[in-house]
Amino acid sequence: MLRLRSRVLARLLSSPATSPVSHLRPLLSATAPTAGFAVEDYLISTCGLTRPQALKASTKLSHLKSASKPDAVLAFLAGLGLSGADAAALVARDPQLLCTSVEKTLAPNVVQLTGLGWSRSEVAQLVSVAGANLRPRSVVSKLLYLLLLFGSFESLLRALKFNSNLLQHDLDRAVKPNARFLRECGLDPCAISKLCVTQPWLLTTAPERVRLMVASAERIGVPRESRMFRHALQAVAFLTEDKIAAKVDYLKNTFRWSDAEVGIAVCKAPCLLRKSRELLQRRSEFLISEVGLEPSYIAERPVIILYKLEGRMRPRYCVVKFLMENGLLKRDPSYNTVFKESEKVFAEMFICPHKEAAPQLAQDYATACEGAVPTRFRFT
């Protein structure tokens, strides 16, 4: 039965102009209600869920009396090209998808999307992410608007992975007003896309809250016209003023900054407000106490705080210190350069020129990057 349904669904999807209702009606009525339908067993044996997954999902499907709708949905997913494992993951995440009418909602929406130029592969990816959120007939117009807003199918898909409930919201109530306000703040479509792909909740939250977030971004010293405004807005999103103030105070004390210096650092790297206290404390101990950088130097170049410590900064510092102690560097390097350059450039600047004098340096550096401390990097 499932194989037959898969063939019918595949034929339907390959011919968008064909009416989904006429092809699916006899198929969907083929499975008669079964007395004592065991939902949990069905989820395990037919859908491929584990026992714990099936136990959890069955609580949302207790009203099902037969396999008719679930069978049709599984055939629909197979017809789109989803594997059994993909379908199982989708059902585990969104069990109510099995209660969706293929005839009335899913198939017509897919036919409409493919008719508008979406490939079957794209529709399959969309279904695997959005699941039952594709039920409303209005979802197609929402998808088209969001596709224009995010600029590409890949960005739209990424946003839906963060928040598939984006499709449940009324566009006119929050999404469109918020997008319009962000444009008024000077964000171009590309910036709005990058912001909302990782923070799609910005689109669906009440417009009043978005205005408060914009005000918070301006209060930390990042004007709307700044190229860092998008990053500032992303950093303060959904943080209260008290939490922002507390994190600014922590940054100030941890890095021994003045009021002016902490302001400079936050303006240049607003995402510092999102970093954990433990991370910030470890970066301070390394950069100030171990490397010996001045707080003012770090405030002007706060991006160095964001680099990985063990996999990047500490191994590179060890290379530079080794070279200095062995007289292989003529002058102190800029640690901003040491930490920010790509692996290739760093090697060209600090490892390759010393192959003859320190042939073991490249291997020692690789070892340090893996978390070990070579003997030559143990300084007294």
N, C-alpha and C positions, 0 to 999 in steps of 0.2 A: 504493500500500500504506500509506504513512504517513497519507494522508488518511483512508483507511478506518479505520485504528487510532484516529486522533484522534476520529472520530465515535463509535466504540464506547466509548472511554474517557470521552468527554463524556457519553454516555448513562448510563454506569455511575455517574459521579460525581453526576449529577443525581438518581439514585435510590439513596440509601445503603442501603436495605433489600435491594437486589438483590445476589445473591451474585456477587462479582468473579470467582470461579474459573470458574463456568459460562459467563460471557460471554467471558472472556479465553482459555480453553483452546484453542479452535480458532484464535483469532487468533495466539496466541503460537507455535503450531506451523506457521504458514503459511510461514515462511521456512526453507528447508532449508539445512543446512550447505553452505558454498561452498568449493570447493577453492582453496587459496592465498589466503584472505581477507586483504586488505591493510589492516591496522588504521589505519596513518597516512593512507592515501588516504581511508578512510571518515571519519576524524575531520575531514578538510578538506572533502571534497565533501558529506557528509551532515550533519555536526554544525556546520560553519561555523567551525572553529578555524583559526587561522593556521598556516603551516608550522612555525614554532618551537614553538607551543603543541602541535601534533599530535605533533611529534617527542618532546617531553617527556612528553606523556600516554601515548604508545604504549608506553613502557617498562613501564607498569603494566597494560597490556592485551595483552601478548604471547601470552597463553594463549587469546585469543578465536579461534574457528575460523569463525564466521559472524556475520552481522548480525542474527540472530534476537533475542537479548536487547537489544542496543543499539537496534534498531528499535522494540521494544516500549516501552523506557524513553523514547525520544524522543516516541513517540505519547502516552505517559502524561503527559509534561510539557506537550505541546501541549493535551491534553485538560483539564489544569488551568488553562490560559490563559497559560502562559509563552510569551513570544515566542521567535523563533529566536535572537535575540541573548542573551536571558536564559539559554536552554538552553545555548548555546555557552559562556557565562561559567561556568555551573555545571559543565559537563563539563570545562572547562579546569582549574577549581579542584579538582574531585573526579572524576577519570576513572573510578574504580571504580564510580561510580553506574551506568555502562552495563552492569555485570555483575550488577546487582541483579535479582531476580525480581519482575516486576510482579505476577504471579499470586499468588505466595506471601507477599509482604511489603508492597510499596508500596501496591497497591490495597486490600488488607484494612485497612491502617493508615489510609488516607485515608477509607475508608468508615466506619471506627469514629469517626474525628475529626469527620466531617461529621454522623454520627449523634448525636454528643454536643453538637452545636450550633455547631461551628466552621464558618465560611463557607468557600466555595471560594476566595475571595480570600485569606483568612488561611492556608489550607492551602497555596496556591500560594506565598505569601511564605515560609512555613516550609520548604517544599521547596527554594526557591531559596537559602536560607541553610544548612539542615542537610544537604541532599544525601543521601549514602549513610548518614548517621547515622540516617536514618529506617528502616533495614532491620530492626532487631530488632523482634519482635512486642511486646516489653515497653516499647517507646518511648512508647506512648500513655499508659500509667500514669505514666511519668516526666514527660511533657509536662503532664499534669494537675496533678501535684504542683508542678512548676516554675511553672506558671501561677498557682497559689495563692500560691506563695512570692513571686513578683515582682509580683503584684497586677494586672497587665494584660498583654494580648497584646503591646502595643507594647514594654513593658519586657522581656518574655521574648524577643522577637525581637531586641532590642538586645543582650541578654546573649549570645544565640547567635551574633550577628555577631562579638562579641569572642572567643567560644570555643565553636564548634559542637560540640567534643568533650565538652561538658558532658553530652550525651545518652549518651555511652558509659560513663559512670561508674555504679558501683553506688550507689544512693541511700542504702542502709543503712550502707555502709562509711564514707562521708565526708560526703556532701551533707547528709543529715538531722542527723547529729551536729553538724556545723559550724553549721548554721542554728539548732539548738537552743541551742548554746553562745552564739552571738551574741545570741539573745533573753535568755539568762541574764545577759549583760553589760549589759542595759538597752536594747538596740536594738529599737525597735518594727518591725513588718513593713515600714513605709514606709522606715525607715532602712536596714534590711537589703537591701531592694530597690535603693535608690539606691547602696548600697555595692557590692553584688554585680553590678549591671548593668555597671559599669565594671571590676570586679575579679572576674569569675566564677570565676577560679582559686581564690579564697578558699573556695569551696564544695567544690572537688574535691581540694584539697591535704589532706595528712594532718592530722587533728584536733590532733595534738601541735604542728604548726607554727602553726596558727591560735592556739593558746594562747600560743605564744611571741610572736606578733605583738601580741596583746592586751597582754602584759607589756611589750613595747617601747613601745606607745602610752602606757601608764601611766608608764613611766620618763621619757618626755620631758615629763611633767608634766600630762597630760590625763587626768583621772579618768573612770571609766566613766559616771558620771552627767552629765558635761558634754555640752552640745549639740554640741561640737566633737569628741567621741570618734570618731564615724564618720569624720570627716575625718582625724583622727590615725591611725586604723587604716588608712585608705586610703593615707596618706602613708608609713607605715613598712612596708607589706606587702612582703614578700620582700626587705627591706633587712637586711643584717647589722648587728649592733651596732657594728662597727668603721666601717661606712659612715655610719651615723647620727651617731656621735661625730665623724667627720671633717667632715661637713657642718655640724654645730652649731659646731665650731671655725671653719670657714670663714665662717659667718654672723657669728660674734662678731668676727672680725678685720676682715672686709670692711665691716661697718657700725659698727665701733668700739663695740661693745656690751660691757657688763659681763656677768658670769655671770647676774645677775638679769634684765638686760634681754633677753638672748638667750632666756632661759627664758620671759619674757612674750611675746616675739614668736612663738616656736614654738608656744606654747599657743594663741595667737589665730589663727595662720595656719600650721597644720602642713604645708600643701602646700609651704611654703618648702623643705622637705627634699627635694623632688622637682625643684626648679628648678636649671638648669645654673649652673655657676660663672660663665660668661660673662654670662648674664642678670643674676645677682646683682651682679657687678662693675659692669656698666653702670648698674644702678639706683642703686647706691651713689654712683657718680661724679656722677650727675645730681642725686639728692636731697640729698646732703650738700655736694658741691663746687660745684654750679651753683646749685641753689635755695637752699642754705644752711640746710637743716633740721637740727635737733639730733638726734643719734643716739637720745636718749631719746624724742623726739617720734615718730620712726619706729617704735621698739620698741613704743610704745603703740598705734600704728596701722599694723601691718605689712601690712595689705591693700593699701596704696598701692604696695608693691613689686610687686604682681601685675598692676597696670594696664599696658597697652601704653605703651611709651615714646614712639615716634615718632608713632603715630596718635592719642594721647590726651594724655599728660602734658606733653610738650614744647610742642605747640601751645597748650595751655591756659596753661602757664607764660608763654609769649610774650605772650599776650593780657593777662594780669595785669600783667606787667612793663611793657608798653606803656602800660597805663592808669595805673600808678603813676608812671612817668616823665613822663607828661603831666598829672599832677595830677587825674586823673579818678576816683581812688579816695580816699576820706577816710581809710581806715585799711587796714592790712595784712590781707588775707583769710586765712582758715584754708585752708591748702593741702590738708588732708584733704577739705574741702568742694569746693575747686576740682577735685580729681582724681576724686572719687567720684560726683559728681552726673551725672545723665543729660545727654545732649546738649541736650535741650530746656530743662532747668532751668539748665544752665550758660549757655546763650544768654540766657535770661531774666534771669539775675543779672549777667552780665558783658559782654554784647554789645548787647542791645536797648536798655538805658537810655542808651547812648552813640551812638545812630544819628546824631544831629545833630552832636555834637562830633567823632565819628570815623566818618563814613559808610563808609569803606573797611574797617573792622575785620572785618566779617563775611566779606568776600571774602578778606582776608589770613589769617583763621583757617582758612577752607576750603582755601586754598592750602597752609598749613602742615601741615594734616592729610594732604595728599596727598604730603608729603615735601619740598616746596620751602621755601625761606626767603625770605619777602617782604622787600623793602628796609626797611620800617618795623619789622621784627622782628630787624634786625641791630644789636644793642646793643653799645656800646663799654664 
